């Protein structure tokens, strides 16, 4: 490996490290109390999406999940009312969820 390649690799690592340090700090600006609140919300979102992927009656790819201060917002499209209500139930059953706002539209 020559000096130019080594320098490029070091620069890439430095940029990645800076992004990892900076990006989580930006989340607190969203109106949350702390980095801990952001981590809690990210954990809730991840758990809801994972449970939707595991549930074969819900198309996880068609439903967007966002969490802020324990409130989960579901949006996207469902094939029918059953899929819509199943997605909401999945979200409600996740630990730490305070409220679910279901904005999922049913495809005609």
N, C-alpha and C positions, 0 to 999 in steps of 0.2 A: 504494500500500500504506500503510495507516495504522500508527500506532505499536503498537497492540495486535497486529496481524498480524506485524510485525517482531519484537516481543518473543516471541511464540509460536514463530516460526521459530528464533530464537536459542536458546530453551530446548530445542527439539527437537534441535538440533544439539549442544548441550552434553550432553544426556542420551545421545545416540548415541555421542558421543566418550568419555564416561565408561564406557559399557558396553563399548566396544571395548578400552579400556585395562584394565578390571577383569576381564572374563570370561576372557581367556587366563591371567591369574594364578591363577584359581580351579582351573584344570586341574592345576596342579602339586600341589595338595592331594590329588589322586587317588592319590598314592603314587609318582609318577614323580620322577626325580632332578632334572629341570630343565624349563624351558620348551622347550628344544631337543628333549627326549624327547617332549614333548607334540606338537610340530610334526611330528616324525618319525612318530609314531603316526597323526596326522591325515592325513599324506601317504599312508601305507600304506593306511588305510581308504578314502581317496578313489580310489587307484589300483585297489584290489580292486573297488570298486563300479563304476568306469568300465569295467573289463574285463568285468565281468558284464553290464553294459548292452550292450556291443559283441558279446557272445557270445549268439547267438540261441537256444541250447539251455538257457540259464539264465534263469529269471524273476527278474531283479534286484529287482523290487518285493516279492517274497515272501521275500527273504533279508536278514537284518540282519547287518551287519558291524561289529564293534567291535575295537579294537586297544589293547593295553596292553603297553608295554615290548617291542614286536615280536611279541607273541603275538596272533594273530588268532582271534577267536571268531565262528563262523558259527552263526546260529540262524534259525529260520523253518521254511518248508515247501517241499518239492520234490515234483514230480509222480512221480518215480521215482528209483531208485538211481543211474542214470546222471547225472541232473541234480545229485544230491547230490555225487557224486564229481567231476563237472566243476567245480562251485563250489569244492570243496576244492583241486583242482589249480590253478585260477585264482589262489586266494589264495597257495598255496605258491610260485608262479612270480613273485610280486611281490618286488622288491628290498627287503631289510630285514626280511623276515618270518623270524622265528626258529622259530615253531611255529604250527600251525593246530589249533584245537579245533573239530571239526565236530559241532555239536549240531542239525543240520538234520533235521527229522522228515519222513518220507515219508508223503504223504497216502494214506489208504486208498482 
